[in-house]
Amino acid sequence: MKIDKVRAHREELKRLLFSLPTKGRKVVKTITVNYNNNPWWEGYGDIKILSDGPDGYCSFSTHEENPFLYLSECKEFNSGEYELIVK
């Protein structure tokens, strides 16, 4: 059986990444809104929600017609724990 070298390398990198200690890692919680960045999609914007800390890393992004209305209904935004960045 032949082992793909690229896949083996990728698997080793994943193993190393998940073995890194997360204790004491600074907590970062941000919501980034990139509004009206496309002339063909007036009123649309990209939203990225990022959370990183000792409990792990989580990232979510979406493209919405009215990003600020979407944020007003978003549990992460309403929690008050996230820093809002508007570009």
C-alpha positions in Angstrom: 0.0 0.0 0.0 1.4 3.3 -1.1 1.0 6.3 1.3 0.5 9.7 -0.2 3.3 12.0 1.1 1.2 15.2 0.9 -1.7 13.6 2.9 0.7 12.2 5.5 2.3 15.6 5.9 -1.1 17.2 6.3 -2.2 14.6 8.9 1.0 15.2 10.9 0.4 19.0 10.9 -3.1 18.4 12.1 -1.9 16.2 14.9 0.7 18.8 16.0 -1.9 21.6 15.8 -4.4 19.8 18.0 -1.7 18.8 20.5 -0.7 22.5 21.2 -1.6 23.6 24.8 -4.5 26.1 24.9 -4.3 26.8 28.6 -3.6 30.5 29.3 -4.4 31.5 25.7 -5.8 35.1 25.5 -9.5 35.2 24.7 -10.4 37.0 21.4 -14.0 37.5 20.3 -14.6 39.7 17.3 -17.4 40.4 14.8 -16.1 42.0 11.6 -18.5 43.6 9.1 -17.3 44.5 5.7 -20.1 46.6 4.3 -20.7 47.7 0.7 -17.5 46.2 -0.6 -19.0 45.2 -4.0 -20.6 47.7 -6.4 -22.9 45.1 -7.9 -24.4 44.1 -4.5 -25.5 47.4 -3.0 -26.5 47.1 0.7 -24.9 43.7 1.1 -22.0 43.0 3.4 -19.8 40.2 4.8 -19.9 39.3 8.4 -17.2 37.2 10.2 -17.6 36.0 13.8 -14.4 34.8 15.4 -13.9 33.3 18.8 -10.5 32.1 20.0 -9.3 31.1 23.5 -8.6 28.3 25.9 -11.9 26.6 25.0 -10.9 26.5 21.3 -11.2 28.3 18.0 -14.4 29.0 16.1 -15.0 31.0 13.0 -18.2 31.7 11.0 -18.8 34.0 8.0 -21.8 34.9 5.9 -22.9 37.3 3.2 -26.1 39.2 4.0 -28.3 41.7 2.3 -28.7 43.8 5.4 -25.8 42.9 7.7 -26.7 45.2 10.6 -30.2 43.8 10.7 -28.7 40.3 10.8 -26.4 41.4 13.6 -29.3 42.7 15.7 -30.7 39.2 15.7 -27.4 37.4 16.3 -26.8 35.8 19.7 -23.1 36.6 19.7 -23.7 40.3 19.1 -26.4 40.5 21.7 -24.2 38.8 24.3 -22.1 41.9 24.5 -18.9 39.8 24.7 -17.7 40.4 21.1 -15.8 43.4 19.8 -17.5 44.9 16.7 -15.3 46.0 13.8 -16.9 47.8 10.8 -14.9 48.2 7.6 
